[in-house]
Amino acid sequence: MSLPVEDPTSSSKEGNESNEQDSSWGFGDETEPWASELVYSIDLWQDQVRYFIEQVIGEPVYIVGNSLGGFVALYFAACNPELVKGVTLLNATPFWGFIPNPIRSPRLAKMFPWSGKFPLPDSLAENKRPESIGDILRQVYADHTTNVDDVFCRIVETTQHPAAAASFASIMFAPQGKLSFWEALTRCHANSVPVCLIYGKEDPWVKPVLGASGEKASA
């Protein structure tokens, strides 16, 4: 629900209204000024959480995150300890971002031709395949009798947005955060931010062994 309300890129191509690929936002020739630094990364998400807490809640909070949201919650707490009373992580993934962080590893990051910023390479324009979404959802649940129709419909609806393909590609190719999951745990411990780690033993993707590793890192 936080997709751009306008195209992050501009295009000088003629007749792009008749080109189906060009009807997708984010694949133009140049980036609009307001989107020049836009990347759907862990840093953007923690900024969004911070803005919400500062502008809407207005006081320190207990924050809970599930899966990738767990990484976001922990990363936020490590970067903004003054805004956090405590953190609960539910099957938190300890990793996100496939491209080296440009601040921590500037030379290594330069070796990658693209790091999630707009405009996107035309080669990354994806086809919307609802059947593949269903296949992925079925992998997420240990109980395969779980009805995923509601989640499925919400995701398919989101893919119809003209910015969906570019936003998804930006997420998948986003650079890693300035702090790793383990560094964020250590920083929270150093700042006396209490962290509760909870991992389901039947989770198909994020295994309990990650929680055990997290306990060691924060000890």
Residue pairs with C-beta under 8 A, 6 or more apart in sequence:
2 48
3 158
3 161
3 163
3 164
3 167
4 25
4 35
4 38
4 163
4 167
6 25
6 32
7 25
7 26
7 28
7 32
7 162
7 163
8 25
8 26
8 31
8 32
8 34
8 35
8 38
8 118
8 119
8 163
8 166
9 25
9 26
9 27
9 28
9 29
9 30
9 31
9 32
9 35
9 118
9 119
10 28
10 29
10 30
10 31
10 32
11 22
11 27
11 28
11 29
11 30
12 29
12 30
13 19
13 22
13 28
13 29
16 22
16 23
17 23
21 27
21 122
21 125
22 28
23 162
24 125
24 162
24 163
24 164
24 165
24 166
25 162
25 163
25 166
26 118
26 119
26 120
26 163
26 165
26 166
26 167
26 169
26 170
27 119
27 120
27 122
27 125
27 166
28 119
29 119
30 119
31 38
31 117
31 118
31 119
32 118
35 118
36 117
36 118
37 117
38 44
38 117
38 118
38 170
39 115
39 116
39 117
39 170
39 174
39 175
40 116
40 167
40 170
40 171
40 174
41 97
41 116
41 170
41 171
41 174
41 175
41 177
42 71
42 72
42 75
42 96
42 97
42 174
42 176
42 177
43 177
43 178
45 72
45 75
46 72
46 75
46 76
46 79
46 80
46 177
49 63
49 72
49 73
49 76
50 76
50 79
50 80
50 83
53 60
53 61
53 83
54 83
60 82
60 83
60 84
60 85
61 83
61 84
61 85
62 84
62 85
62 86
62 87
62 88
63 73
63 76
63 77
63 84
63 86
63 87
63 88
64 73
64 87
64 88
64 89
64 90
65 71
65 72
65 73
65 74
65 87
65 88
65 89
65 90
65 92
66 90
66 91
66 92
67 90
67 91
67 92
67 93
67 205
67 206
68 93
68 96
69 92
70 89
70 90
70 91
70 92
70 93
71 92
71 93
71 94
71 95
71 96
71 181
73 87
73 88
73 89
73 92
74 87
74 89
74 92
74 181
74 184
74 185
74 188
74 195
75 177
75 179
75 181
75 184
76 83
76 84
77 84
77 87
77 184
77 188
77 193
77 195
78 179
78 183
78 184
78 185
78 187
78 188
78 191
78 193
79 179
81 187
81 188
81 191
81 193
84 193
85 193
85 194
86 193
86 194
86 195
86 196
87 188
87 193
87 194
87 195
87 196
88 195
88 196
88 198
89 195
89 196
89 197
89 198
89 214
90 198
90 199
90 200
91 198
91 199
91 200
91 203
91 205
91 206
92 181
92 197
92 206
92 210
92 214
93 181
93 205
93 206
93 210
94 180
94 181
94 182
94 210
94 213
94 214
95 181
96 174
96 176
96 177
97 174
97 175
97 176
97 177
98 172
98 173
98 174
98 176
99 109
99 112
99 115
99 116
99 173
99 174
99 175
99 176
100 108
100 109
100 112
100 175
100 176
101 109
101 175
101 176
101 177
101 178
102 109
102 110
102 115
102 175
103 178
104 176
104 178
109 115
109 175
113 121
114 120
114 121
114 124
114 173
115 173
115 174
115 175
116 169
116 170
116 171
116 173
116 174
116 175
117 170
118 166
118 170
120 166
120 169
120 170
124 165
124 166
124 169
124 173
125 165
126 165
126 168
126 169
128 159
128 160
128 164
128 165
130 152
130 156
130 159
133 152
133 155
133 156
133 159
134 148
134 152
137 148
137 151
137 152
137 155
138 144
138 148
139 204
139 205
140 204
140 205
141 148
141 204
142 200
142 202
142 203
142 204
158 164
159 165
179 187
181 214
182 213
182 214
182 217
185 195
185 214
185 217
185 218
186 217
186 218
188 195
188 218
189 195
189 218
189 219
195 218
197 211
197 214
197 215
197 218
198 211
199 206
199 207
199 208
199 210
199 211
200 208
201 208
